[in-house]
Amino acid sequence: MGEIRNFRSGNDEPPSHGPMPRRLAAIIVGDIASYSRLMQADEEGTHVRVKRIERDLIQPSIVEHHGSLVKTTGDGFIAIFDSPVEAVRCSIVIQQNLIGRNASLAKDTRIEYRIGVNLGDVIVEPDDVYGDGVNIATRIEGIAEPGQVYISGAIYEQIKHKVVCGYESLGDRKVKNITDPVRIYRVLPDANAVGTTRGRRENTLIFLLSITLLVIAAGVLWYLLTQPIRTNEQAATPAVSPSVSPIPQPPPREAATPTPQPSPSLASSPSPSAPAPDQSATAVREPELIAIRGGSFAMGSNEDPTERPVHQVTIKPFSIGKYPVTVQEWNECAAAKVCGFTAIGKDDAPVTNVSWSDAQQYAAYLVRSTKKPYRLPTEAEWEYAARGGTQTKYWWGDKLQQGMAGCKDCGDLAAEQPAKVGSFKPNPFGLHDMGGGVDQWVEDCWHKTYQGAPGDGSAWSSGDCSAHVLRSGSWKNDSRYVRPSNRDGYDTNVRYPTHGFRVALSP
């Protein structure tokens, strides 16, 4: 996309005289990579596909993140937002959804956007926007790689502690018609992939050095194991006694390798239940549940506007997972071709990078396999269970205690990845990781406050359900997110590196 001066007139004429409304805004500029080639190959088909993406993905995503679509440009779009956080989250949503749309297409037919995001002062007209803030966003978009989101340093400073994802600094870039260099960051899909190219290069060198040392050590060990045993007397005599035979050579590796056995289940996991008829080859591992008695409690707090008003809720008896769903449990669902991807990580770690829709797939897998009414907990059930019968700031009291939860400032067990499930003390109901560890999806649609929330503990499923509620906070968040009353919302169909879940069961 070219430099933006005055969208309405389409030329370089100066705007009309008189006061022009200005505002500070986050600007997204998106542009389709290889658009000319796609149009040349299939002009009509490409035009239809682009318009469908604009209608079904780009426009709704901008609205859902409280932005305004300024215009579409044939091969791209421009949008403005009051919030830099919402602008970046919208950009991530668009790119991740496009990955899914492109998965089944040949590479040379995929529609991929480059996206640039900047924070700057712009001049706003009823159906137009222009200024250096937009020009910089356009230049950043031009630098971006297909399928990537690049942001300016101004955006990075606003979101670096608010949007949990990775950022790669690309340094200061001189861009056309902009006096000062612009610092640019690439947004990384993996929250753990934080660092500069130099840092990753150093990590690669360390890894290669470690592999080299391991190979040398293995060679020395093999040499020692294959040498004949010699007594002290033999060591002093060059000749080897005929009565002493060398140690037999070890058998080939193939013969020495035992038949692989299935990984053992977690010590706390119950015995697998009988398989469903359509999964007779695979035993189903049901998550361990804790039965929760019903009761009433004051839900919410006055610490954040989203947690108000505090209101009384009555909960019916139910059961909820003792731990978040693990990698091992999830991958059994993936092996059954029900869950949409194979998770990475240790078997006893909580599964991550799960969307709300993914979590529903897992619950449906348990229902089909066990004939039991598994589901996600409601938001009220989750908070009731997380409090463990308490009404304090945390379930253990009003002050943070080190080592009680998995979060960024919660103690020694905090790390660059979630700890295995059950690493921290259980709450009074016997539940682990009901605060920190991984963000946990619940059944309810997202609402900004509790105004109008149900009082019977049921899921709040009315309203705009393009986003759903997350509870708990994650290992990437600070201790404010560990509070049982903390809540947030995120896009229903989008995976994120810190998002997981646990299941519930009605009696």
N, C-alpha and C positions, 0 to 999 in steps of 0.2 A: 504494500500500500504506500502511496506517495505521501509527501508532506501535507499535513492538513492545515488549511488556512481558513477557508470559508465554505463549509459544506453546501450551504444553500445555493450560492451562486455558481459554485464549481469553478471559479477562477481566482485570480490573485487580487481582485478588487478589495480595497479596504472596506470594513464594515461601515454602516451608516453612522453619522455623528450622533452624540447624545450618550447618556450614561448607559453602560452595559452591565447587566448583573454578573458578578463574579462570585466564585465559590471555590473552596478547597474540596477536591474530590479525588477518589480513587478511580482511575480510568483503566478499563480493559480494552485492548485492541486485539482482535483475532483475525487471522488471515489463512486461507487454505493454501497449503503447500502444493506446488505443481498444478495449479488450477488451469493454466493454459493448456498443459498436456492433457489433462482430464477432459477439458472441453473439446479439444481437437479429436480425441478418441471417441467421445460419445457426448455430443453437445446437449441433446435433449435429455438424455438419461442423467447426466451430471447435474443439469439445472434442476431437475425434479428431486434428485437426492439431496442437493444442497438446501432447497426450500423445505424439504421434509425435516432435515436436521435443525434448521432455524426454527420451524414451527414446533417440533416435538421435544427438542432438547435445549437449544440456546435460549429462546425466549422464556420458557418456563423456569429454567435454572436462574436466570437473571431476576425474575420476579420473586422466586422463592428465597433469594438471598437479598431481597430488599433493594435491588438496583433498578436502573432505568435503561432500556435499550434506546440509544440515541438514533442509530440508523444501521441498516445493513448496506453493504457496498458491492453486492454481487458475489465477490469472493471473500467476504469477511464481514465483521460487525464491530461496532463501538458501543460500549456501555459505561455508565458512571454509577458510582456507589458513594454513599456517605461513609461507609465503614471499609477500611482496607482489609480487615479480617474477612468480611463477607465477600469482597471482591476476589480475594485469593481462594477462598473456599469454593466460590462459584466456578472459578477457572479450573480447579482440581476436579470438580464434579463433571464439567464438560469434557475434559480430557479423558477421565476414567470411563465415562459412558461411551465415548467414541472408540476406546479400545475394545469394548465389548461389541459394538456395532461392526467393527472392522475385522473381528477375529476370523470370520468365515470367508472373507474376501481375499482375492489375490492381491499381493502387495502393490502392484502397479495400478489397481483400481480403487484403493482406499482413499477416503477423504480424511485428511489429517490437517488439523489446525496448528498454527504457531500462535502462541498467546503471549502478549506483553502487558505488564501491569505497572502503573506508575501513580504516585501521589503528587498532585500539583494543583496550582491555581489555574482555573479555566474560566472562559467566558461562556455563559449559557444562554441560548436562545430557545424559543418554544420547541423547535424541532432540530436544533443544531448545537454544537459545542466546538470550541476551538481555542487554541493557545499553546504555549510551550508544554504545558502539562500533557496535552494530547500528543503533541509532536514527539515528545520523549517516549511515551508509551508505544507509539508507532515505530520508532527506531529500535526499541527493545524487541518488539515483535519481529522485526526484520532480522535480528540477530538470532532469535530463538530457533531451535531445531524442531522439525515436525513432531507433533505430539507432546511438546514440552511447554512448561510455563516458566517464563523468565520475569523477574521482578526487579524494580529499581531499589537502590539502597534506602530511599525514603520509605518505601513500602516495607522493606525488611525490618527497619527499626521499629515500625508500628506493630508488626505481627510476630516477631521472633520468639516471644514468650507466650503467645496466644494461640497460634496454630501449630500443632505438634506434627511437624514433618521435617524432612531433611532439607538443608540448604547448601548449595555449593557456590562459593564466591568465585566469580569470573573476573574479578578485578575491575579497575576503572577503564571505561571505554570512551573514546572520542566519537561522538555521533554527529551526523551531518546537521549543520545550521544550529547547533547548540554550543554555546561558548565553553561551558565547563564540562569536563569529563563526567560520565555517569557511572556510578558503581552498580554492577549488575550481579544478581544471584539467580541460579537455576533452582527451581523447586524440585526436590527429589521425592519420589513416591514412598520411600522407606524412611521412617522416622529415625532409624539408627544410622542412616547413611549421611551423617552430618560431618562436614569437614571440607578442606580444600583439596585440590588435585595433589598438592604436595603431600598432604597427610596420607592420602590413599597410596601415593607412590611409596612413601616410607613404609606403610603397612605391608605393601607388596614385597619390598626388599626384605623386611623382617620375616615374612612368611617363607620366601625362597631360601633365606639363610637357615631357618629352622628345618626345612625339608632336607637341605644339604647335610646338616649335622645329624639328622635322624638316619639318613642313608649311610653315612660314615659309621655311625654307632652300630647300625644293623650289620654292616660288613665285618666290623671287628668282632662282634658277638658270634656271627656265623663262623668266622675263622677259628675262634677259640673252641666252639662246640665240635668242630670237625677234626680237631687234632687228637692223636692218640694220647691216652693217659700214661704218664711216665712217673715211676717212683723216683725217690731221691737218688738211689744207687744208679738207676738208669740215666738220670740226668747227668751223672758224672762220667758215663761211659758212652762213647759215640755209637756203638753197636746196640741194636735193640734185641733183647732176649727173645728167642723163638717162642718161649712159653707165654709171652704177653701179646695178646691180640689188641689191635686198635679198636676204639669204640666204633660200633657199626654206624654207617652213615644214616642220617635220618631219612625216613621215607619221603617221596615227593610230596609237595605241598598239597596236591589234590587228595592224596590218601590221608594226610594228617588233619585235614579240615573236617570237623564234625558236621553232620547234617544240621543246617540252620533250624533253630527252634523258634516258635513264636515268642514275642516279647512278653514277659510276665505282666500281669495287670498290676495296678497300684495296690499296695498292701491293704488299703482301706476300701477298695472297690468290692462290691458284692459279686457273687458268682454269676456268670452269664446266664441269662434266661434262655428258654427254648426259642429257637429261631422261628421266624414266621415262615409260612409255607413257601413264599416266593424267595426266601433267602436261606434255604436249607443247608447251603454249604458254609454259612458263616454264622457263628454265635454272636448274639447281640449283647454288648456290654452296656448295661444300664447305669447311668450316673447314680452315685450314692445319694440318697435323699434324707433330709431331716424333717420330721413331722412338726408342724407349727400349730399350736393351739390358737383358736380365734381370740379376738379381744378388740378393745378400742384404744386409740392413741391419738395424740395431737400431731398431725402431719405437717411438715414444713418448718420454716424458721423465719426470723426477721433479718437474717444476715445478708440476704440477696433478694432483689425484687422478684426473681423467678420462683422463689420459695414461699411467696406470700399469696393469699393470706394463710396463716396457720389455721387449720380446720380439723375438726374431729372426724375420724374415719373408723368404721367398724369393719373388722376383718373376719371372714369365715375361716375355719380350719383348712389348711392346705399343707402340702409338702414342697420343699425347695431343695435344689442341689446343695450338697454340703460344700462343694467346690465349683468354680467355673468349669465349663466343659473343657476337657483337655485335648491336646493334639492327637493322642492315641484314639480317644473316643470319636473325635471328628473324622479322622482318617478311615475309621471303620465305615462310617457313613459314605465317605468319598469312594471307598472300595466297592460299596454296594451300588455305586452310580446314582446316588440320590443327592449328595452334597456336591456343590459345583467345582471344588478344587481340592487338591491335596495340600494339607498344611505342612509347613516346615517347622523344625524345632524338636526339642526333646519330648518324649511321649508324655511325661508328667507335667509339662508346662501348659499353661492355659492357651487355647487356640486364639489366634489374633488375626487381624485383617479381615474381619467378618462383617458383612452388612446385615441389616435387620432382616432382609429377605433371605440371606444365607442361614441365619439363625432359625427362621421359620422352616427352612428345608430340613434342618436337623431334627426339629421337634416333630415334623411330619414323618421322618424316618423312624423315630422311636414309636410313634403312634402305630404306624403300619407294622412294625416288627414285633411289638409287645402287646398290641391291642389295648393299651392304656392311654388315658387322655393327657399325654404330655403337652406342654405349652410353655411359652415364656411367662414369667411372673408379671403381674400387673405392677404398676409403679407404686401403688399403695402397699401391696404385699411385700415388695422389695424393701421399702423403707421400714416397714414394721419388722421384718426379719432382720434387717441390718442394725436396727436399734437394740434388738435383743432384750426388750422390756425396759429400756432406759429412755430418758428424755434429755440427756446431757449432750454436749456438743459432739463428742465422740462416744462410742459405746463404752469406753473405759473411763470417761470423765470429761471435764471441761478443758483440760490442758493436753497438748500434744505430748505423747511419750514415745521416745525413740524405740525402734524395733517392734512396733505394734502393727505396722502396715507397710505395704510396698509402694512407696512414693519417693519423689525426688529428694525430699528433706526429712524422710522418716527414719533414717538410721543406716547402719552398716549394710543391711541387706538390699538397700536401694542400688540399682545397677542399670546397665544399658539395655536390659531386657527383663521381662517379668520373671520373678522367681517361680520355682515350681509350686504347684498348688499345695496349700497346707503348710507353707513355710512360716506362717505367723500364727499367733495364738488365735483360737476360735473365740467368737463372741459368746455371751451367755446362752444363746440358743444352740451353740455347737457349730456355728457356721464359720467357715474360713474365707478370708479375702473379700469381705463385704465392705470394702473401702481400700482403694489402691489395687495394685496388680494389673487388671485390665478394666477399661470402661465396659459396662455391661448393659446390653440391650434389654428393654422391658417391652411389654405388649403395647403400651399407650402411644397414641399420636402426640406430637409435641405441641404444647401450648405455653405461651410465654409466662403465664401466671396460673395460679390455682383457682382463679375466678370461674365458678361454674363447674368445678371438678366434682365427680361423683363421691358420695360419702359412704358408699357400701363396699369399698375396696375393689370394685370392678374396674376393668380397663376403660380408659377414656378414649373411645374410638371415633368420636364425632369430630367434625372440623376438617382442616387440611391435613391429610395424612401423608404428605410428601416427605415429612420428617417424623422421626420417632424419638422416644426418650432414651437417654443413656444415664446410668447411675454409676456410682463408685469412684470415678476418677481412675487414673492409671499410674503406672510406674514412672511415666514421664511428667506427671503433674505434681504440684506441691501439695502440702498437707491440707490446704483449704478444700481440696476436692475429695478428701477422705471422709469428710463429715457425712453422716447418713442422710442428711437433708439435701445435700448437693445434687443438682440435676442439670442436664444439658440436653440439647437435641441435635440430631444430625440427619442427613439425607438418607432416606429409606433404603435405596438400592445401591449405595456407594460404600465400598470397603475402605477401611482406614486402619493403619498399622497398630493402633492401640485398642481397637474395639474387639470385645469378646462377648460372652454371655453365660448364663446358667439357666437351667430349666426348672419348671415347677410342675406339680401334679395335683389335680383336684381329687378329693376323696371319692 
